[in-house]
Amino acid sequence: MAEVPGPFALGAANLGNLYAPMSDEQAHAVLEAAWDSGIRHFDTAPHYGLGLSERRLGAFLAGKPRAEFVVSTKVGRLLVPDPDGANRLDEANHFAVPADHRRVWDFSGDGVRRSLGDSLTRLGLDSVDIVYLHDPEEHDLGPALASGLPALAALRDEGAVQAIGVGSKSVAALAAAARTGTVDLLMVAGRFTLLDQSALDDVLPECHARSIGVAVASVFNSGLLATPELAGRYEYATAPPDVLDTAREIAAICAEFGVDLPTAALHFPLRDPAVRAVVAGAATPAEVRQNARRLAAAVPADLWTTLRDKGLIRT
C-alpha cells in the first residue's frame, strides 16, 4: 500500500477553477507554496475543471523527482468531448471552465482503465499512487462498487497503482466500500469534521476493524470553517441557521483556548488513529502556507474535552 505522506495533502479542486477562474501562473504558485511547505501528497480528479486540475498538477510535478511525491486521482467519470458546450461555462458543477467536455459515468472495468489512462496522459505521469472510485453513489452505488472495485483491485495486483479506495461524501457508500474488504483507503469528504461526525457511526468503525486508512477531505465543510469569521459556504450552499449557530459556539470555545476555528478544523480528524491525512484545497499561496502553519500549531487537549462535554463534538 502507498505510504500517505501526512498530515497535510493538497486538494487540487481549486486548480480546476472551482468557483472562480485561476490563471496558470497562480495555480503554479499555489503548488510551489505547497511544495515549499513540505507537502508531498496531491489529490486531484478528472471531475475538477474537466481535467484542468490534472493538467496543471502534472505540469508542476514534471519538474520534481517522481520518488518524492504521492498523487491520488479518481475514476468513474469519463470526459467526452462536447463541442456544443464550448461557449458556456461548467457552472452546473461549480467550475469556471468551458464546458467543452461532458462527464459520462462509467465504473466498468474498461471504463476504469480508460479513465486512469486519460488521467495519466493529462498528468504526464507513468503512474499514480492511489486511485479512488469517485462518488459512486451519485450514479448507482451497488453496481458501481461491484464492477469498479474489482477493476481497481486488478490494477493494484498488476502493480499499476499502489493503493485503491473510494472517495465520497456519502457515509453509506463509504461504509459499503469498507465492508467489501477490497479497499486500502477511504477519502471521507465532509463527514468527519467539527460540524459533521456522521462517519463515526459506521465508516470509522469499519476502518478500524479492517485496518483501512482514511484521508479526510472537506474539513472546512466547503468553506464555513475555513476562516475565523465563518464566511463561506456550507456543503456548497448557504449555511442553515442551526449549523451557523453551532459553528459560532465552537469558534467561541476555540477562541477561549487561543485556537482559531480553521486550526481546530484541521486538527480535529487527525486525532483518530485511522486518519492518515487531511486534504485541504487552496486558492492562493498564502492559504497554503497558512494551513501548513495551522497544522504545525499545538492544540490543547482540553479544547476537545470542553467541546465534547458541551455536546458540540462526539469524540
Secondary structure, DSSP 8 states (H G I E B T S, - for coil): ------SEEEE-SGGGTBSS---HHHHHHHHHHHHHTT--EEE--TTTTTTHHHHHHHHHHTTS-GGG-EEEEEESEEEEE-GGGTTSB-GGGTB-SB--EEEEE--SHHHHHHHHHHHHHHHT-S--SEEEEE-GGGT-HHHHHHHHHHHHHHHHHTTS-SEEEEEES-HHHHHHHHHTT--SEEEEESSSSSS--GGGTTHHHHHHHHT-EEEEE-TTTTBTTSSTT--SBBTTB---HHHHHHHHHHHHHHHHTT--HHHHHHHGGGGSTTEEEEEE--SSHHHHHHHHHHHHS---HHHHHHHHHTTS---
